[in-house]
Amino acid sequence: MGAPRKRPACAKAASGKQSEKADEENPKAKEELPETPTVMASGMVTPLATVQLLTKAAGLRRSDKSNELEWASAFDGTGMPSYALKLLSVPDMSSTFNGSGYCYVHNHCCEVPTTSPMLLCAGFLCKSSSLQNGSRWVKDPVAADSASWMSFQDTMKLLQKANPRFFILENVQGCKFPGAPRKRRAPEDESATQSPKDVFDEVISKELPNFNVQCINLDSAPMAEQVSRISAAAKTIPRQSLQFYFDQSSVAEVGVPESQEYDGTREVAYTQHFATQMQKAIEAGRIPKTAVPKHRHLRPSSVCKALQCMPPGTQAIADVALMILVEKHGDLENLPVAIADVSQSSDRLKLSVTGIWGTITTSSKLFDFKSEKLLDARMQLQLLGIDVKDVMVTWLKDKEITDMAGNAMSISQCTQVLLPLLSHLGQAKKEISVLWVAGGGLASPLLLDEVAWPGKSVAEVKLVEFALDPARQQARVLYDKNFAKVACLQTSSDIMNVKCLASVIVAGRAPTSKKAFEWFLKSWKEFSHQRGVKIVLVLSSPRPPSISDPASCGWVFGSHEINWSLFSCFDTSCYVTIFCQAEQQGSNLAKALAHEMAKILQLPHVHGTNKHVNEQLPKTESTDKKDLKILAAAQKLERLAGTAQASRFIDASNKSLPVKLGIPDPKKASLPLSIAQDGSVNRVCLLEALGYKAQAANLSLLSEAAQQSILASTVPAAVAATMLNAVARFL
C-alpha cells in the first residue's frame, strides 16, 4: 500500500490497469476481447466459493482476531464492499456512513459516528470516462458540468469529512486515457494528453496531502468479466463462463405480438436502422462491403423471441452483430457461445466467443445467439458476484437492477483489494511457510523482490540450520533487523517442533552427506504425516541427489542442472531437485524447474555482475600472506590488460593462479580477482556476483573471513528465485 508520510498509507483501487506504452495507443481500436484458450470452471461458482478461492490463492486465511472493522461506504452501487466483507467473515461494523437514510446493517437511522472509520470505500460516476460511452471522445470527462467530475468532488468532500485511516476509490479503466481538451482549465493549461486519472491524482494529492495513494490493477478473475490483466492471486483459478449465466436466465416471456398484422411504421424504422448499422460496420472494417444480409424473415430479430419485441434499432444492431460474428469466427455451430452487446452501435459493439465478457454497463443488453437468450437483470448481479438468492430484488424494476450492476465493483475486485488490507490489520494471515535451509549462507528469500519471487507477499519465511554458534546467529541479524528466527535442526524432534502454517516449502541447500540427506527426507515426511500439513521440498546440491532406495523413500522427485554462467560470472553449476508426495512424474518436476529458470533469465536485476569491491589493492610492501596472494594474482591479471577480449578471473587462494573465464566454484577460502574490460583489476564483490545488491545485505561489520564464509555458502539470486517459483505450483 506504500510507505506512510504523515499518517498510515491508503490504497486507491481502479478497475482499469495503469497506463502502459501499448495501452496509450488508440483505445477505440480495442473493440473485442482476447479470444485465447481459457481454462473454464465446470459451472457457475457461488460468490462464497469465489471469495474462498481467491483467499486461498492469495495464501491467506482468516485470523483469530475478532475486533470489529469500523468502516464506511458511499456511491458503491450494490453495496459490494459490505457483501465482500460479509463473505470474508469480517465481524459486523459498528456504524456506517449513510447520512439520514436507513443503515444497510441495522435497518434503522444510524447517526454518523464521531470517530474516523478505519476504512472508507467509495466510487464516483464512471460514465463520462467509460470507453463504452459514445460521447467519450467528444465531451471532456472532467469538465465542470460532467457527472463524473461533480461526483468526484463529492467524494473528496466525504473523505475530508470522514478522515479515514485507509480509503479505496474505484473507477473504470477509461479514466486513464486522454479525452477532449480540458475546457474547465485556463487556455494556457489545456492539454489533450492529460487523462481524467491524471486530474484525479492531482486533486487527491492537493486536497489529501497526508495520504500515500497507489493505483493498482484489478481483474474480475475468476468471474466471467475480463480486463486486460489478471492479478497474481487469481490467475491460477479456472475462469467462469457467461454460458452458465445465460443458462440461468429466464426465457423471454415476450414473443410474437398478439396482433399478427404487418406494422409498416415499425418495419420502416427497422429498415432505416439496419441500413445505418450496416454502413457503420462496413466503415469500421468489421464486415466487407460485399456482405449480403439474410432475408428479413431469417434474421435473428425475426426468429428469436427475445428480440422480436425489442425496439427496431436494437433489432437492427442484433442482426448486424450476427453478421460480424460469422464473418470473424465462422458458423455458430462451432462456437461455445456467441455473445454481443446489442445496446451498442455496430461499429463499436463488444463480442465474445469465449464466455468471458468485459465491463457491464448500466445499459448493457447481452444477447447469446446460441441459446437465443438475453442475459436478464438478475444474472447481471450474479455475474458481479452477488448471489441473487441472498438479496431481495423482486420489487425492483429491471432497469433499476441493471443501473445497480453497471455502477458496481465485482466481488472478485473487492476481495482482491480488501485481502491485503485485512492482512495488514491482522484480520487475515499468510498461509505458506517457507523454511529456508541456509547452509551457512544468506537467507535468499528475504533478499529477493516480488518481481523475482511473486509469492513473497504471501509467504512467512523462517531460517533453518543444521548447526549454530552464537557468532553465526549474531551475523544474521546484522544485515536485516527484521530477520526471520533461526531454528537449529539436529534431531527429528527439532523438526517436529518447527512452527509453520498449513502449507510448507522447505528450500535451500541440501545436507552434504548421504546419511544426513536421507535422515532429512525421512524426518520431513514424518512431519507432514503427524502435523497434517502439505509440504514440498526444493533443494540445491553440487551433484544429483543419491538415495539408496528411491522407491521406498516416500518422495517423488525430479532434478534439473542449472549452469550459473547463464546469469553470472561463475564457472560452475548446481542441481536443483523438487521432492513432493503427490502423484507427480519426476520429469514434470524437472520441466517446472527448467521453465522457471527460462523466465528468471529474462530478469536482469537478479543476474550476477562483475563488480569490484570498494577498496584498494594491498600495498606492495605488505608482508601479510593473504595480501601477497592477492598482489600476485593482480600482477598476473594486469599483464593481460589490452589483450583480453573478455573478463578474466583468478582465485588467489589457488597456488598455481590459473586464469579462468569465470569465477571458480566459491569456497570459504576463495579470493577471486578479475580484470574488467576497462583494464581495472581488483577483488570481485561476491554479493554482486551472486545477483544481490550491496544494500540488500550489509555485512560490513563482519570480518572478511566471516563474510567470505557466508557468501561462499549462499545460493545465487537466480537459483533461489527459480526454486521458489517452481515449487509453488506443486503445493
N, C-alpha and C positions, 0 to 999 in steps of 0.2 A: 504493500500500500504506500510505500515511500517513506522517507525519513521525516519526522515531525520538525516543524520550525518552532513556532511559539506554543503549539499545543499538539496533541496526537494527530496523526495523519488521517486523511479520509480517502475514500475512493470514489471516483466518478465512473460509472459504467455506461457504456454506449453500446447499443445493439449492433452498430456498424463497426468495422475494423478501422484501424488507424490508416492514414494515407500512406500508400506505398507508390513507388515510381510507376508501377504498372497500372495502379488504380487511378492515377492522375490523368490518364487518357480519357477520351470522351466516354462518360458513363452511360450515355444514351445508347451506345452501340452494344451494351451488355444486355441483350434482350432476353436471353434464355439461360436456363440453369445448366451447370455442368451435367453431362449425362454419362459419367464414368460409372463402371460397375460398382455397386454399393452393397455391402452385406446388410440384409434386411432382417428385422425381427419377424417371428412367425405369426404375429398377430398384434392387436392393439395392446400396448402395455399401460397399466394403470399409472396415474400420477405418483402414487406412493412408491410403486416399484421403480419408476424413473428416478425419483429422488434417492432411493436406496442404492441404485446402480451408480449414480453419479458420486454419492458419498463414498462408496466402496472404491470406485475408480480413482478418486482423489486420495485414497489411502487414509481416510478419516473415519472415526466412529464417534458417536455421542459420548461425551464425558459424564462423570457423575456430578458435575457441577449443577446445582439446582436453583441458582439465583435467577430471578426474572430478568428478562431483557426489556428494558423500557425503551420503546421505540415509537416512531410516528410515521405516517404516510400521507401523501397528498397527490392528487392528479395521477393516480396509478391504475386507471382503467377498471380492472376487475378485482382489485384488492389482492393481486398476486403475491406481494411480499408477505401478507398475513397468511395466505394459503400455504406458501412455501415454508414459512417458519412453523406452521402447524404440522406439516408433514415431516419436518426435521425434528419434531418433538421438543421444540424450544418452549419453555414454560410460558404461560399466558402473560402478556404485558399488563402493567397496572394502569395504563392510561393511553389514550390515543388523541391525536390532533384532528378533531372533526368539527371544530368550531361550535356552533349552536345546534348542529344536526345530531342525529342519533348515532351512538357509538356502535361500531361494527361488532364489537365483542359483547358488550353488556346490554345492548338493545334499549338504552335509555340515554338521556342527555348527560354527557360527562364533561366536567369542566376542563379547560385547558390546564395542564399541570404547570405548576410554578417552577419546577426544576427542568433543566435541559435534558432532552432524551439522549440516550446513548447513540441511537441511530435514527436517521430520517431518510426514508425512501421517497423519491418523487420523480415525476416526469413532467414534460411540458409538450404542448401540441406539436406534432411532427409533420402535419400535412404540408406545411409550407416548404419543408426541406426534403420531403419524400421524392425519390426518383420516379415514383409511380404517379406523381401529380403532373397532369398535363401542362400546367402553367408554371412548373418548377423553374424553367429556363427563361420565363418572361417576367415574372414578378420577383422582387427581391425578398428572399425568405426572412430577412431580418429588418425589413422596412418597419417604420414606426407603427404602421397600422396593420401589420401582419399578425395573425393569431398566434403563431409560434413565438414571435418576439414579445408580445404582450403577456402570454402565459409564462415565458421565461422570466420576465421581470417580476411577475407574481411569485414565482418560485424563489427568486433571490430575496424578496422581502420576507418570505416564510423562513428561509434559512437564517437570515439575520435575526429574526424574532425568536426562533426556536433555539438557535445556537447549539446544535447537536455536537457530540464528540466526533461522530462519523456521519457522512451523508453519501447517498447513492443517487445519481441522476441518470436518466435513461432517455435516449432518443435514437432515431434511425440513422443508418449509415449515410444517407443522402446529405446529412448536415456537414460532412467533411468535403463536399465538392463545392467549388465556387458557383455562384449563380449570377443573377442580374447585377448591374452596378449598384453600389451602396447609395441609395437615394437619401437615406437619413443622415449621411455624413456630409461634412463640408466638401466642396468640389475638389479641393487640393488633396483630400484623403481618399478619394474614390479609388477603389482597386478591384478589378474584375477577378483577380487571383485569390482574393481572401474568401475563405469559406465561412458559412454560419458558425461552424465549430470554432474557428479562429476568433470570431467575435465573442462567442460564449466564453471562451477561455480568458479573453481579455477582461470581460466583465467580472468573472469569478475571481480572477487574480486581484482585481482592483477592489471589489466590494467584500471579498472574504480573504483578506491577506494573511490570516492566521492559519490557513489550511494549506496542506500539500495536496495537489489534485493529480491523479493519474488516470488517463483514459485507457481502458482495456477492451479487448476484442472478444465478443461473446457470440457463440453459435447456439442454436436451439437443439443441437445433438443431445440425446438420441431421438428427439422428436422429429416429426416429418418436415419441419421448417428447415430451411437451408440458407446460410450466408456463405461467404467465400472461404472461411477458415473454421476448423473445428478445434476447440480447446483441447489441451493435453488431457484433461480429466475425462473427456467424453469421447475421444476419437476411437477408443477400442470397443465401445459399446455398439452392438448392431443397431442400425437406424430403423425407425418405424416408418411405415409406408402409408401414404394417403389412401391407398386402396382399402384399408380396413375402416377408415373413416367414412368413405363412400358406402361401404357395405352396411354400416350402421345408420346411414342417413335414410330418412323416411322416403318412400316412393311418392312422387308428386301426386297430390290429390286432384290437382287441376289437370284436366285433359282437354279433349276437343270441346270447344264451346257447345252449349246446348243447341244453339242455332247453327245449323249447318249451311246457312245461306252465305254466299260469297260476299266478303266485306271488301268492296272495291277501294274505299278510302285507306284501309289498313294495308292492303296489298300495294297500293301506290307508294305509301310511305316506306314499306319494306323494300321495294324496288329501288327507290332513291338511296336509302341507306346502304343497300347491298352494293350498288354501283360505287358509292363513295368509299366503302371499306375495301372493295376490290382495288380501286385506284391507289389507296394508301398502302396496301400490302405490296402492290407492284412497285411503287416508288421506293418503298423500304427494302426492296430486293428479297422479299420473303416468298413470293411466287413469281413465276416468269410471266412475261407479257402475253405469252401464247396459252396461258392456263385457261381451260374450259370448265366452267362450273357444271355441276349436275343439274338435271332438270329440277324444277321447283319442287315437285312432289316427292323427290328422292333426297332432298337436303334434310339435315338434322332438324331444322326448325319445323318441318312438316311431319317428320317421322317420330321424333322424341316427344313424349307427353310433357316432360319437364320444361320444354322450350315453346310449346305451342301457344301458351297464353302469355308469353313474355312480350315486352314491347317490341315493335318492329326493328328498332335499332339494335337491341340485344340479339334478336334472331339473326340479323344480318351478320353481326360480329361472329356468332357461333358458326354460321355456315362458312365464312371465310377462314375461321380458325381451323376447321377440319381440313380445308384445302392446304393450309400451311403445314399442318401435321403430316398429311400424306406426302406432300412434296419433300419434306425433310426426312421423314422416318419410314415411309412406305405404308403398306396396308396395316390397318388396325389389328388384324388377327395376330400379328407377330409382336404386339406390344402388350406389356402387362397392364399399363394404364395409358390413357391419352387425355390429359387434363389441360384445360385452357381457362383463363380468367376472362369470361365474356363480358365483364364490366368495362374492359379497356378497349381502346381503338386498335384495329388490326395491325397498325404499323408498330405498336409497342406492347401488345398483349403478351403475357407470360405463358409459357407452355411447359409441360413436364411429361416425360415418358418413363421416368424413374420411380415415381411415387414420392418424390421429395419436392417440397414447394418453398418458395421464397416468403417474403413478408406478407402476412394477412393485413389487408387494409379495411377501413370501415365500409368500403363499397364493394369489396371482393365478391364475385359470383363465380365459384369454381365449378366447372362442369366436366364430368368424365364421359367421353364419347363411348367408352367400352361398356360401362354399366348404365349409361343414359340417365345419370342422376346428377342433380345439383347437390353440392355439399351444404347441408342445411345449417341453420344458425347455431343449433346446439352443438353440432360437430365442430364448428369453428372454435367454440370454447374448449371442447375436448382436445382439439388439435394443439391448443396452447398449454394444455396440461391441467385443466380443471375438470374433475370428474363430474359430469352433469347429474350424476346420482346424488352428489353431495350438496348441490345448490338448488334452490327453488327458482326456476326461470319460466314456469308455465304462465305467470302473469305478465311477462314481458313480451312485447312485440318483437318480431324477427329483426327489425331494423334497430331496435334498442340493443339487442344481443350482439348484432354484428358491429355496432358502434363500440360496445364494450370490448369486444375481441380485437378490433382494429387499433384500439388505444392501449393495449395491454402488453406487458412482457410475457414471455413464456415461462413455464415452471422451471425449465432447464436453465434459462438465463438467470433467473432469480437464484436458483440453487447454487449455480457456479460462482456467483458474485458474493453470496452470503457465506459459503463454506469457509473461505479464508478468514473472514471477519469473525465467525464463530470460533474458529481455531485460535485466532489471536486473543479472543476474550475468554478462552478456556472452556468453551461450551462444546468443542469438538477436539478430539485428539488424533494424532498421527497413528496410522495403522501398521506401518512397516518398521521393523528394527533392522538396522544394518550393523552387524558386528564385524568390524574391520580388523583382520589379523595383520598387524603392522610388521611383525617380524623384526622389530628394532628400528623400523623406518618411520616416515611421517604418516599421519592419518590422511591419506589422499582424498577420501570423500569430502572432508571438510574444506579442502583447498580447491575443489572444482566449483565452477559456477553452474547455473541452471541451464546454460546453453549446452555445455558438455554433458551434464547429467540432469535431464529434466525432472527426474524423480527426487531431487534433493529437497524440495519444499515439503514433501510428504514423508520423509524418512527421518527416523530417530537414530543417530549414529553413536555407536559406542566402540571403544577400542579394546581389543583383547590381545594379550601377550602370553607367551609360554614361560617367561622368566622376567622378573622385575627387580631392579635395585633402586634405592632412593634417588641416586643421581639421574638415572634414565627417566624415572617418573617425573622428577622435577624438570627435566629438559623439555618434556612435552607441554608444560604449561607456560613455557617462555614464549612460544610463538602464537598462542591463541588463548586469550584469557577465558574464553568460554569453551575450552577444550573438553571433549567427552571424557567421562570417567574411564579409568583403565582397570580392566578385570584380568587377573592372573589365572590362567588355566593350566594347572599342573596335574590335576586328577579329574576323574569323571564326575566327582561330586562338585568340583568347581564349575563344570559346565552346567550341571543340573541347577545350580544356584543363580545362573545368569538371569537377570530380569529382562523381559522382552515383551513385545506386542504379539498380535495374533499371527503375523507373517514375518518370517525371519530370513534375511540374507546374510550368510557367513561368507565374507570375501576377504581377499588379501593373499598373503604369502603362505604356501603350503609348508607343513613341517618338513624339515630336511631329511630325517631318517625314515626308512621304510616302516619300522616298527611304530614310530610316533605317528606317522601318517595314517596307518591302519587303525590305531587307537583313536585318532581324531575322528575318522569317519564313523566308527562304531559308536563313540560317545554321542555324536550329534544325532545319529539315528535313534538312539535310546531317548535322547532329549525330546525329539519330535513325538515319539510314541507316548511318553509319560506326561508331557506338558500339553499335548493335543494341539500343537501349532504346525503351520505349514512352513517348511524350511527348504531352502535351496542353497547349495554351496557353489562358489566360483573361486578357484584358487590358481595362483600362478606358481610355476616351478621351472628350474632350468631345463628339465627333461620331462618327457611324458610320465604321468604317474605310474608307479609299479605296484600292482596289487596282486597278492598271492593267489586269491580266488575271486576273480571279478564276479562270477555268477552268484556267490553267496555273500558278497559284501553289503547287499541291500540297497545299492545305489545304481542308477543308470547314469552313465557319464559319457561325455564327448569332449575331445580336445582339439585345439587349433593353435598352430605355431604362429607367433607374432614376431616379425622381424623389426627390431627397433630402428633400423636405418630408414624405414619408411617415413618416420616422423621425427627423427632426432639425429644427432651426430654419433650415436653409439653404434659400434660394430658388434652387436650381439643380438640375441633373441631369447624368448621365453615361451613356454607352453601354458596356455590358459585352459582350464578344464572346468566344465559345469557338471555338478552332481545333483540329481534330483530323484525323488522317489516315485514320480508319476511314470506312467507307461509311455515314455518318450524314447524314440530311437536316438542312439548316440550321434548318428550323422546329423539329425536335426539340431542337436545341441551345438555341434561344431559349426553348422551352417549359420546358426544365430550369431555366433561369435564372429565369423567371417563377415557377415552382413553388417554388424555394428562397427567392426573395425573399418570397413569401407566408408561408413558415414563419418566416423571420427576423423578420418584422413582429410575430410572436407572442412575441418575446423582448425585453421592455422594457429589460433591462440592457445591450443594445448600441445603444439609441436615444440620440440626442444630446439634451442638456438645455441650457436657457438659464440657465447658471450664470455668475456674475460672477467675475472674478479676485479673488484675496485681497489686494487692495491698494487704497489710497485714490486718488481722482482727483487730478490735478496741482493744485498751489496756483494761485490766480488771479493771483498776482504773477509767475508763471513767464514767462520770455521765450523758452523753447525752442519751436521751430516745431511739433514733434510735440505738445508739451503744449498749445499753443494750439489745434491742430486738435481734440484730444480735448475740451478745455473748450468749444469752440464747438458740437460735436456734443452734448455733455452738456446744455448750456443749452437747445438746441432740443428735446431729448427731455423735459427737465423741464417744459417748457411744456405737454406732453401729459399730464402727471400728472393723474389723475382723470377724463380724457376718453377715454383709450384703453381699449377693451374687451378688447384682447389685447396681447401683447408687440409692441413696435416696435423697429426696428433702424436704425442709421445707420453707414455706413462713413466714418469720419473722414478717410480718405485721399482721399475724393471731395470736390472743392472745393465743389460745389453742395449737399452734405449732404442728399441725398434721403432721406426717411423710407420704410422698407420694412417689409413684414410678415414678412420673413425675411432671414437673413444673405445678402448677395450672394455670388457665386462668389468664394471666397477667393483673394487674390493675395499675393505676398510682401510687399507694402507695405500690405496691408489693416489697418485699425484699427477693427474692429467694436465698437460700443457698443449697449446695449439698455436699455430701460426694462421692468422686470418689472411684474407685476400689482400688487405692493405699492407701486409708485411709485419704487423704488430705481433708480438709474442708474449704470452703470459699464461697463467694458470686458468683453466676452464672453470666457470661458475657452474657447479654440478646441479644446483637448484634450477637454473635456467635451462640447462641441457636436458633435464628431466621433463621440462614443459611447464614448470611452475614459476610464477612471478616472484621476484625477490621480496616484495612487500607481503606476500601471502604467508610466508613462514620466516619470521625473524629469529635467526639462530646466532645473532651477533654476540650474545652474552655467553655462548658456549665456547669451549676450547676448540681449536682446529681439529684435534683428534676426535672429539665428540661430534662435531659437525660432520666430519668425514664418515664416521661410523653410521650415523643416522641416514645420510644421503645415499651411501652405498647400499643400504637396505630398503630404499624407497622405490615403490613401483612408479614408473613414468605416468604422467597425467593421462596420456592417450590410452595406455593399457588399463588404468583404473576406470576410466570412463567407459571403455569397451566392456569390461567385466560387469559393471553395474547396470548398464543399459541392456546388455544381452540377457542377463539373468532375470530381469524384471518380468519378462513375458512368460516365465515358467512358474511364477508364484500362483 
